Amino acid sequence: MRADFFGPAGDTRWNQARLQNQYEQFKHHELDIRNRPDVLSCLEWLKPELIVHAASQPSHDLAASRPFDDFDVNAVATLNLLEATRQFTPEAVFVFLSTNKVYGDSPIQFVGKSWRLVGIMTTPRMKWNR
């Protein structure tokens, strides 16, 4: 998806290959986290102890030109991961990574509000396990 958003220079396949070569235990699962049934199936099968959610579309300019893609990647995909975690591996540690642009004043208010929604969705989840 990054290559779709940012072109060939935005592709992170090089890092995936590096991790696979460097760490024997690293396993990559090709999955579009906007696809709820696939996310649910994947976490039901894997039952991971740790989930690091770093997928996002951070560009304000791109959000303005592709608002549905932006919301689906940032908010819907996060909800899919949170719900799959709640259903199938509730004791897992869920790490949500973001940028410093999430909570500040945003020149494009839709982006700021969609990210605040994601922040609201993730905050209660973190409290459930603690």
DSSP file (Angstrom, degrees, kcal/mol; ACC not computed):
  #  RESIDUE AA STRUCTURE BP1 BP2  ACC     N-H-->O    O-->H-N    N-H-->O    O-->H-N    TCO  KAPPA ALPHA  PHI   PSI    X-CA   Y-CA   Z-CA
    1    1 A M     >        0   0    0      0, 0.0     4,-2.4     0, 0.0     5,-0.2   0.000 360.0 360.0 360.0 -36.2    0.0    0.0    0.0
    2    2 A R  H  >  +     0   0    0      1,-0.2     4,-3.5     2,-0.2     5,-0.3   0.909 360.0  52.0 -59.0 -40.8    2.9    2.4    0.7
    3    3 A A  H  > S+     0   0    0      1,-0.2     4,-2.0     2,-0.2    -1,-0.2   0.869 108.5  51.8 -64.0 -34.2    4.1    2.1   -2.9
    4    4 A D  H  4 S+     0   0    0      2,-0.2    -2,-0.2     1,-0.2    -1,-0.2   0.909 117.4  38.4 -65.9 -42.0    0.5    2.9   -4.0
    5    5 A F  H  < S+     0   0    0     -4,-2.4    -2,-0.2     1,-0.1    -1,-0.2   0.912 134.7  18.6 -73.2 -43.4    0.5    6.0   -1.8
    6    6 A F  H  < S-     0   0    0     -4,-3.5     3,-0.3     1,-0.3    -3,-0.2   0.348 101.7-119.3-118.6   4.4    4.1    7.2   -2.3
    7    7 A G    ><  -     0   0    0     -4,-2.0     3,-2.0    -5,-0.3     4,-0.4  -0.189  59.0 -41.1  81.4-179.0    5.4    5.5   -5.4
    8    8 A P  G >  S+     0   0    0      0, 0.0     3,-1.2     0, 0.0    -1,-0.2   0.809 134.7  60.4 -55.2 -33.7    8.4    3.1   -5.7
    9    9 A A  G 3  S+     0   0    0     -3,-0.3    -2,-0.2     1,-0.2    -6,-0.1   0.738 101.6  55.0 -68.2 -20.5   10.5    5.2   -3.3
   10   10 A G  G <  S+     0   0    0     -3,-2.0    -1,-0.2    -4,-0.2    -7,-0.2   0.507  80.9 114.3 -89.4  -4.5    7.9    4.6   -0.6
   11   11 A D    <   -     0   0    0     -3,-1.2     3,-0.2    -4,-0.4     4,-0.1  -0.432  47.6-165.9 -69.2 138.5    8.0    0.8   -0.8
   12   12 A T    >>  +     0   0    0      1,-0.1     4,-1.7    -2,-0.1     3,-0.9   0.146  55.3 112.7-111.1  17.4    9.3   -0.9    2.2
   13   13 A R  H 3> S+     0   0    0      1,-0.2     4,-2.6     2,-0.2     5,-0.2   0.831  72.2  63.5 -58.8 -31.3    9.8   -4.4    0.7
   14   14 A W  H 3> S+     0   0    0     -3,-0.2     4,-1.9     1,-0.2    -1,-0.2   0.880 104.0  46.9 -60.4 -37.2   13.6   -3.9    1.1
   15   15 A N  H <> S+     0   0    0     -3,-0.9     4,-2.5     2,-0.2    -1,-0.2   0.880 109.0  53.7 -73.8 -37.7   13.1   -3.7    4.9
   16   16 A Q  H  X S+     0   0    0     -4,-1.7     4,-2.4     2,-0.2    -2,-0.2   0.938 110.5  47.5 -58.0 -47.5   10.9   -6.8    4.9
   17   17 A A  H  X S+     0   0    0     -4,-2.6     4,-2.2     1,-0.2    -2,-0.2   0.892 110.6  52.4 -62.2 -40.3   13.6   -8.7    3.0
   18   18 A R  H  X S+     0   0    0     -4,-1.9     4,-2.3    -5,-0.2    -1,-0.2   0.926 111.0  46.6 -61.7 -45.3   16.2   -7.5    5.5
   19   19 A L  H  X S+     0   0    0     -4,-2.5     4,-2.5     1,-0.2     7,-0.3   0.904 111.8  50.6 -64.9 -41.7   14.2   -8.7    8.5
   20   20 A Q  H  < S+     0   0    0     -4,-2.4    -1,-0.2     1,-0.2    -2,-0.2   0.874 115.3  43.3 -64.3 -36.8   13.5  -12.1    6.9
   21   21 A N  H  < S+     0   0    0     -4,-2.2    -2,-0.2    -5,-0.2    -1,-0.2   0.845 119.6  41.5 -75.8 -34.4   17.2  -12.5    6.1
   22   22 A Q  H  < S+     0   0    0     -4,-2.3     2,-0.6     1,-0.2    -2,-0.2   0.799 114.9  46.5 -86.9 -30.5   18.5  -11.3    9.5
   23   23 A Y    ><  -     0   0    0     -4,-2.5     3,-1.3    -5,-0.2    -1,-0.2  -0.934  59.0-163.2-124.1 112.0   16.0  -12.9   11.9
   24   24 A E  T 3  S+     0   0    0     -2,-0.6    -1,-0.1     1,-0.3    -2,-0.0   0.834  93.3  52.4 -59.8 -34.7   15.1  -16.5   11.5
   25   25 A Q  T 3  S+     0   0    0      2,-0.0     2,-0.3     0, 0.0    -1,-0.3   0.588  82.4 110.8 -80.5 -10.8   11.9  -16.1   13.7
   26   26 A F    <   -     0   0    0     -3,-1.3     2,-0.4    -7,-0.3    -3,-0.0  -0.490  46.9-174.4 -69.3 128.3   10.6  -13.2   11.6
   27   27 A K        -     0   0    0     -2,-0.3     2,-0.4     2,-0.0    -2,-0.0  -0.992  11.1-153.3-126.4 129.1    7.5  -14.1    9.7
   28   28 A H        -     0   0    0     -2,-0.4     2,-0.5   -12,-0.0    -2,-0.0  -0.852   5.2-166.1-101.3 135.1    5.8  -11.9    7.2
   29   29 A H        -     0   0    0     -2,-0.4     2,-0.5     2,-0.1    -2,-0.0  -0.963  18.4-138.1-121.8 112.3    2.0  -12.3    6.5
   30   30 A E        +     0   0    0     -2,-0.5     2,-0.3     2,-0.0    -2,-0.0  -0.576  45.1 147.7 -72.3 117.0    0.8  -10.4    3.4
   31   31 A L        -     0   0    0     -2,-0.5     2,-0.8    11,-0.0    -2,-0.1  -0.983  50.5-135.0-157.3 135.2   -2.4   -8.9    4.5
   32   32 A D    >   -     0   0    0     -2,-0.3     3,-2.4     1,-0.1     7,-0.2  -0.854  20.2-156.3 -91.2 108.5   -4.5   -5.8    3.8
   33   33 A I  T 3  S+     0   0    0     -2,-0.8    47,-0.2     1,-0.3    48,-0.1   0.531  88.2  70.2 -71.1  -2.7   -5.5   -4.7    7.2
   34   34 A R  T 3  S+     0   0    0      1,-0.1     2,-1.1    46,-0.1    -1,-0.3   0.669  80.2  86.9 -78.1 -17.2   -8.5   -2.8    5.8
   35   35 A N    <>  -     0   0    0     -3,-2.4     4,-2.2     1,-0.2     3,-0.3  -0.710  65.4-166.9 -88.2  96.9  -10.0   -6.3    5.0
   36   36 A R  H  > S+     0   0    0     -2,-1.1     4,-2.7     1,-0.2     5,-0.2   0.892  82.1  50.4 -55.8 -50.3  -11.8   -7.2    8.2
   37   37 A P  H  > S+     0   0    0      0, 0.0     4,-2.4     0, 0.0    -1,-0.2   0.898 112.5  48.2 -58.9 -38.8  -12.4  -10.9    7.5
   38   38 A D  H  > S+     0   0    0     -3,-0.3     4,-2.5     2,-0.2    -2,-0.2   0.896 112.0  48.9 -67.2 -39.4   -8.8  -11.4    6.6
   39   39 A V  H  X S+     0   0    0     -4,-2.2     4,-2.5    -7,-0.2     5,-0.3   0.933 112.2  48.5 -64.9 -45.7   -7.6   -9.6    9.8
   40   40 A L  H  X S+     0   0    0     -4,-2.7     4,-2.1     1,-0.2    -2,-0.2   0.930 113.8  46.6 -59.9 -46.2   -9.9  -11.7   12.0
   41   41 A S  H  X S+     0   0    0     -4,-2.4     4,-2.1    -5,-0.2    -1,-0.2   0.911 111.7  51.4 -62.5 -43.0   -8.7  -14.9   10.4
   42   42 A C  H  X S+     0   0    0     -4,-2.5     4,-3.0     1,-0.2     5,-0.3   0.941 114.0  41.5 -62.6 -48.8   -5.1  -14.0   10.6
   43   43 A L  H  X S+     0   0    0     -4,-2.5     4,-2.2     1,-0.2    -1,-0.2   0.827 112.0  55.7 -72.4 -29.6   -5.2  -13.1   14.3
   44   44 A E  H  < S+     0   0    0     -4,-2.1    -1,-0.2    -5,-0.3    -2,-0.2   0.902 115.6  39.1 -63.8 -39.7   -7.4  -16.1   15.1
   45   45 A W  H  < S+     0   0    0     -4,-2.1    -2,-0.2    -5,-0.2    -3,-0.2   0.916 124.2  37.3 -75.3 -45.8   -4.8  -18.4   13.5
   46   46 A L  H  < S-     0   0    0     -4,-3.0    -3,-0.2    -5,-0.2    -2,-0.2   0.897  75.2-167.5 -75.8 -41.9   -1.7  -16.6   14.8
   47   47 A K     <  -     0   0    0     -4,-2.2    -3,-0.1    -5,-0.3    -4,-0.1   0.959  23.1-159.0  46.2  60.4   -2.8  -15.6   18.3
   48   48 A P        -     0   0    0      0, 0.0    44,-0.1     0, 0.0     3,-0.1  -0.263  24.8-146.8 -70.1 154.6    0.2  -13.3   18.7
   49   49 A E  S    S+     0   0    0      1,-0.2    44,-2.6    43,-0.1     2,-0.4   0.673  88.7  34.4 -87.5 -21.7    1.5  -12.2   22.0
   50   50 A L  E     -a   93   0A   0     42,-0.2     2,-0.5     2,-0.0    -1,-0.2  -0.999  63.0-172.5-138.9 132.1    2.6   -8.8   20.6
   51   51 A I  E     -a   94   0A   0     42,-2.9    44,-3.4    -2,-0.4     2,-0.6  -0.990   4.2-167.5-125.4 122.4    1.0   -6.7   17.9
   52   52 A V  E     -a   95   0A   0     -2,-0.5     2,-0.9    42,-0.2    44,-0.2  -0.937   6.5-162.6-110.7 111.3    2.8   -3.6   16.6
   53   53 A H  E     +a   96   0A   0     42,-3.5    44,-2.6    -2,-0.6    -2,-0.0  -0.821  32.3 144.2 -99.0 103.6    0.5   -1.5   14.5
   54   54 A A        +     0   0    0     -2,-0.9     2,-0.4    42,-0.2    -1,-0.2   0.283  31.0 119.1-119.6   6.1    2.6    0.9   12.4
   55   55 A A        +     0   0    0     -3,-0.1     2,-0.3     2,-0.0    42,-0.0  -0.617  36.2 128.8 -79.4 126.9    0.5    1.0    9.3
   56   56 A S        -     0   0    0     -2,-0.4    18,-0.1    42,-0.0    14,-0.0  -0.982  58.3-121.2-163.8 168.7   -0.8    4.4    8.4
   57   57 A Q        +     0   0    0     -2,-0.3    17,-0.1    13,-0.2    -2,-0.0  -0.929  32.7 176.7-117.1 101.1   -1.1    7.0    5.7
   58   58 A P        +     0   0    0      0, 0.0     2,-0.5     0, 0.0    -1,-0.1   0.531  39.0 109.1 -89.4  -6.1    0.6   10.1    7.2
   59   59 A S     >  -     0   0    0      1,-0.2     4,-2.1     2,-0.1     5,-0.1  -0.583  47.8-164.2 -81.7 121.0    0.5   12.5    4.3
   60   60 A H  H  > S+     0   0    0     -2,-0.5     4,-1.8     2,-0.2    -1,-0.2   0.886  93.0  52.7 -65.8 -38.5   -1.9   15.4    4.8
   61   61 A D  H  > S+     0   0    0      1,-0.2     4,-1.4     2,-0.2    -1,-0.2   0.925 110.9  46.2 -63.6 -43.9   -1.8   16.3    1.1
   62   62 A L  H  > S+     0   0    0      1,-0.2     4,-2.4     2,-0.2    -1,-0.2   0.879 108.3  57.0 -66.6 -36.9   -2.7   12.7    0.1
   63   63 A A  H  < S+     0   0    0     -4,-2.1    -1,-0.2     1,-0.2    -2,-0.2   0.876 105.5  51.6 -60.6 -37.4   -5.5   12.6    2.7
   64   64 A A  H  < S+     0   0    0     -4,-1.8    -1,-0.2     1,-0.2    -2,-0.2   0.865 116.6  38.5 -68.5 -35.5   -7.0   15.6    1.0
   65   65 A S  H  < S+     0   0    0     -4,-1.4    -2,-0.2     1,-0.2    -1,-0.2   0.715 130.7  28.4 -89.1 -20.9   -6.9   14.0   -2.4
   66   66 A R     X  +     0   0    0     -4,-2.4     4,-2.4    -5,-0.1    -1,-0.2  -0.481  69.2 159.3-135.2  64.0   -7.9   10.5   -1.2
   67   67 A P  H  > S+     0   0    0      0, 0.0     4,-2.5     0, 0.0     5,-0.2   0.842  74.3  50.1 -63.2 -35.7  -10.0   10.9    1.9
   68   68 A F  H  > S+     0   0    0      2,-0.2     4,-2.7     1,-0.2     5,-0.2   0.923 112.1  47.5 -70.4 -41.5  -11.6    7.5    1.9
   69   69 A D  H  > S+     0   0    0      2,-0.2     4,-2.5     1,-0.2     5,-0.3   0.926 113.0  50.6 -60.4 -43.4   -8.3    5.7    1.4
   70   70 A D  H  X S+     0   0    0     -4,-2.4     4,-2.7     1,-0.2     5,-0.3   0.939 113.3  43.6 -60.0 -49.1   -6.9    7.7    4.2
   71   71 A F  H  X>S+     0   0    0     -4,-2.5     4,-2.5     1,-0.2     5,-1.8   0.910 113.7  51.2 -65.9 -42.0   -9.7    7.0    6.6
   72   72 A D  I  <>S+     0   0    0     -4,-2.7     5,-2.2     3,-0.2    -1,-0.2   0.915 115.8  41.0 -62.1 -42.9   -9.8    3.3    5.7
   73   73 A V  I  <5S+     0   0    0     -4,-2.5    -2,-0.2    -5,-0.2    -1,-0.2   0.914 125.5  34.6 -71.6 -42.8   -6.1    2.9    6.3
   74   74 A N  I  <5S+     0   0    0     -4,-2.7     4,-0.3    -5,-0.3    -3,-0.2   0.932 133.7  14.9 -83.3 -46.7   -5.9    5.0    9.4
   75   75 A A  I  X5S+     0   0    0     -4,-2.5     4,-2.4    -5,-0.3    -3,-0.2   0.916 126.4  44.1 -97.4 -53.8   -9.2    4.4   11.2
   76   76 A V  I  ><S+     0   0    0     -5,-1.8     4,-2.6     1,-0.2    -3,-0.2   0.923 115.0  49.2 -62.9 -45.1  -10.9    1.3    9.8
   77   77 A A  H  ><S+     0   0    0     -5,-2.2     4,-2.2    -6,-0.3    -1,-0.2   0.884 110.7  51.1 -62.9 -37.9   -7.8   -0.8    9.7
   78   78 A T  H  > S+     0   0    0     -4,-0.3     4,-2.7     2,-0.2    -1,-0.2   0.926 110.1  49.1 -64.5 -43.9   -6.9    0.2   13.3
   79   79 A L  H  X S+     0   0    0     -4,-2.4     4,-2.8     2,-0.2     5,-0.3   0.908 108.9  53.9 -61.1 -41.5  -10.4   -0.8   14.4
   80   80 A N  H  X S+     0   0    0     -4,-2.6     4,-2.3     1,-0.2    -2,-0.2   0.930 111.6  44.7 -57.8 -46.3  -10.0   -4.1   12.5
   81   81 A L  H  X S+     0   0    0     -4,-2.2     4,-2.3     2,-0.2    -2,-0.2   0.913 113.7  49.5 -66.0 -42.7   -6.8   -4.9   14.4
   82   82 A L  H  X S+     0   0    0     -4,-2.7     4,-2.6     2,-0.2    -2,-0.2   0.921 113.0  46.4 -63.0 -43.4   -8.2   -3.9   17.7
   83   83 A E  H  X S+     0   0    0     -4,-2.8     4,-2.5     2,-0.2    -1,-0.2   0.907 112.2  49.6 -68.2 -40.9  -11.3   -6.0   17.4
   84   84 A A  H  X S+     0   0    0     -4,-2.3     4,-2.5    -5,-0.3     5,-0.4   0.892 112.1  49.6 -63.7 -38.2   -9.4   -9.0   16.2
   85   85 A T  H  X S+     0   0    0     -4,-2.3     4,-2.1    -5,-0.2     7,-0.2   0.935 111.2  49.0 -63.8 -46.4   -7.1   -8.6   19.1
   86   86 A R  H  < S+     0   0    0     -4,-2.6    -2,-0.2     1,-0.2    -1,-0.2   0.900 117.2  41.7 -59.7 -41.9  -10.0   -8.3   21.5
   87   87 A Q  H  < S+     0   0    0     -4,-2.5    -2,-0.2    -5,-0.2    -1,-0.2   0.895 130.2  18.5 -74.2 -40.9  -11.7  -11.4   20.1
   88   88 A F  H  < S+     0   0    0     -4,-2.5    -3,-0.2    -5,-0.2    -2,-0.2   0.646 135.2  18.2-115.5 -17.0   -8.8  -13.8   19.6
   89   89 A T    ><  +     0   0    0     -4,-2.1     3,-2.1    -5,-0.4    -1,-0.1  -0.325  61.5 162.5-152.3  61.9   -5.8  -12.7   21.7
   90   90 A P  T 3  S+     0   0    0      0, 0.0    -4,-0.1     0, 0.0    -5,-0.1   0.670  75.2  57.5 -64.6 -17.7   -7.0  -10.3   24.4
   91   91 A E  T 3  S+     0   0    0     -6,-0.1    -5,-0.1     2,-0.1   -42,-0.0   0.511  82.7 114.5 -88.7  -4.4   -3.8  -10.7   26.5
   92   92 A A  S <  S-     0   0    0     -3,-2.1     2,-0.5    -7,-0.2   -42,-0.2  -0.298  73.8-115.4 -65.2 148.7   -1.6   -9.6   23.7
   93   93 A V  E     -a   50   0A   0    -44,-2.6   -42,-2.9     2,-0.0     2,-0.6  -0.758  29.0-155.5 -82.0 128.3    0.3   -6.3   24.0
   94   94 A F  E     -a   51   0A   0     -2,-0.5     2,-0.6   -44,-0.2   -42,-0.2  -0.933   7.8-168.6-112.0 113.8   -0.9   -3.9   21.4
   95   95 A V  E     -a   52   0A   0    -44,-3.4   -42,-3.5    -2,-0.6     2,-0.6  -0.907   2.3-165.0-105.5 119.9    1.6   -1.2   20.4
   96   96 A F  E     -a   53   0A   0     -2,-0.6     2,-0.3   -44,-0.2   -42,-0.2  -0.919   6.4-161.5-107.6 115.3    0.1    1.6   18.3
   97   97 A L        +     0   0    0    -44,-2.6     2,-0.2    -2,-0.6    -2,-0.0  -0.746  19.6 156.6 -97.6 144.2    2.7    3.8   16.6
   98   98 A S        -     0   0    0     -2,-0.3     2,-0.3   -42,-0.0   -42,-0.0  -0.739  34.2-102.4-145.7-168.6    1.9    7.2   15.3
   99   99 A T    >   -     0   0    0     -2,-0.2     3,-1.3     1,-0.0     4,-0.3  -0.756  32.5-106.9-121.0 170.3    3.5   10.5   14.4
  100  100 A N  T 3  S+     0   0    0     -2,-0.3     4,-0.5     1,-0.2     3,-0.3   0.589 112.8  70.8 -71.7  -8.7    3.7   13.9   16.1
  101  101 A K  T 3  S+     0   0    0      1,-0.2    -1,-0.2     2,-0.1     0, 0.0   0.568  78.9  80.8 -83.1  -8.6    1.2   15.2   13.6
  102  102 A V  S <  S+     0   0    0     -3,-1.3    -1,-0.2     1,-0.2    -2,-0.1   0.913 101.0  26.1 -66.7 -46.3   -1.7   13.3   15.0
  103  103 A Y  S    S+     0   0    0     -4,-0.3    -1,-0.2    -3,-0.3    -2,-0.1   0.553 103.5  86.3-103.3  -8.2   -2.6   15.4   18.0
  104  104 A G  S    S-     0   0    0     -4,-0.5     2,-0.3     1,-0.2    -3,-0.0  -0.178  97.1 -65.4 -82.4-179.2   -1.5   18.9   17.0
  105  105 A D        -     0   0    0      2,-0.0    -1,-0.2     1,-0.0    -2,-0.1  -0.532  56.4-151.3 -67.3 128.3   -3.4   21.5   14.9
  106  106 A S        -     0   0    0     -2,-0.3     3,-0.1     1,-0.1     7,-0.0  -0.856  17.8-142.6-105.8 135.4   -3.8   20.0   11.5
  107  107 A P  S    S+     0   0    0      0, 0.0     2,-0.6     0, 0.0    -1,-0.1   0.781 102.8  49.5 -65.5 -23.3   -4.0   22.2    8.3
  108  108 A I  S >> S-     0   0    0      1,-0.1     4,-1.5    -3,-0.0     3,-0.9  -0.914  78.1-162.5-115.6 102.4   -6.6   19.7    7.1
  109  109 A Q  H 3> S+     0   0    0     -2,-0.6     4,-2.7     1,-0.3     5,-0.2   0.780  83.7  64.8 -62.1 -29.5   -9.0   19.2    9.8
  110  110 A F  H 3> S+     0   0    0      1,-0.2     4,-2.6     2,-0.2    -1,-0.3   0.928 103.9  47.7 -58.0 -43.7  -10.4   15.9    8.4
  111  111 A V  H <> S+     0   0    0     -3,-0.9     4,-2.5     2,-0.2     5,-0.2   0.943 111.7  49.3 -63.2 -47.8   -7.0   14.3    9.0
  112  112 A G  H  X S+     0   0    0     -4,-1.5     4,-2.1     1,-0.2    -1,-0.2   0.905 113.9  46.2 -58.1 -42.5   -6.7   15.6   12.5
  113  113 A K  H  X S+     0   0    0     -4,-2.7     4,-2.0     2,-0.2    -1,-0.2   0.885 110.6  51.6 -70.9 -38.1  -10.2   14.4   13.4
  114  114 A S  H  X S+     0   0    0     -4,-2.6     4,-1.8    -5,-0.2    -2,-0.2   0.913 112.9  46.1 -65.7 -39.4   -9.8   10.9   11.8
  115  115 A W  H  X S+     0   0    0     -4,-2.5     4,-2.7     2,-0.2    -2,-0.2   0.875 109.1  54.3 -70.2 -36.0   -6.5   10.4   13.8
  116  116 A R  H  X S+     0   0    0     -4,-2.1     4,-2.4    -5,-0.2    -1,-0.2   0.887 106.4  53.8 -63.1 -35.9   -8.2   11.7   17.0
  117  117 A L  H  X S+     0   0    0     -4,-2.0     4,-2.5     2,-0.2    -2,-0.2   0.926 108.3  48.7 -60.7 -44.6  -10.8    9.0   16.3
  118  118 A V  H  X S+     0   0    0     -4,-1.8     4,-2.3     1,-0.2     5,-0.2   0.919 110.0  52.1 -61.5 -42.9   -8.1    6.4   16.1
  119  119 A G  H  X S+     0   0    0     -4,-2.7     4,-2.0     1,-0.2    -1,-0.2   0.897 110.3  48.3 -59.5 -40.6   -6.6    7.8   19.3
  120  120 A I  H  < S+     0   0    0     -4,-2.4    -1,-0.2     1,-0.2    -2,-0.2   0.894 111.3  50.7 -66.5 -40.3  -10.0    7.4   21.0
  121  121 A M  H  X S+     0   0    0     -4,-2.5     4,-0.8     1,-0.2    -2,-0.2   0.884 114.9  42.4 -65.7 -37.8  -10.4    3.9   19.7
  122  122 A T  H  X S+     0   0    0     -4,-2.3     4,-2.0    -5,-0.2    -2,-0.2   0.818 101.7  67.5 -82.4 -29.9   -7.0    2.8   20.9
  123  123 A T  H  X S+     0   0    0     -4,-2.0     4,-1.5    -5,-0.2     3,-0.2   0.938 102.1  44.3 -60.7 -50.6   -6.9    4.4   24.3
  124  124 A P  H  > S+     0   0    0      0, 0.0     4,-1.7     0, 0.0    -1,-0.2   0.892 110.1  57.9 -61.1 -36.3   -9.7    2.3   25.9
  125  125 A R  H  X S+     0   0    0     -4,-0.8     4,-0.9     1,-0.2     3,-0.2   0.908 104.2  51.4 -58.9 -42.0   -8.2   -0.9   24.4
  126  126 A M  H  < S+     0   0    0     -4,-2.0     3,-0.3     1,-0.2     4,-0.3   0.874 108.9  50.9 -64.0 -36.6   -4.9   -0.2   26.2
  127  127 A K  H >< S+     0   0    0     -4,-1.5     3,-1.1     1,-0.2    -1,-0.2   0.797  97.6  68.2 -72.2 -28.2   -6.7    0.2   29.5
  128  128 A W  H 3< S+     0   0    0     -4,-1.7    -1,-0.2     1,-0.3    -2,-0.2   0.888 104.0  42.5 -59.8 -39.1   -8.6   -3.1   29.2
  129  129 A N  T 3<        0   0    0     -4,-0.9    -1,-0.3    -3,-0.3    -2,-0.2   0.484 360.0 360.0 -87.8  -1.8   -5.5   -5.1   29.6
  130  130 A R    <         0   0    0     -3,-1.1    -1,-0.2    -4,-0.3    -2,-0.2   0.434 360.0 360.0-113.2 360.0   -3.9   -3.2   32.4
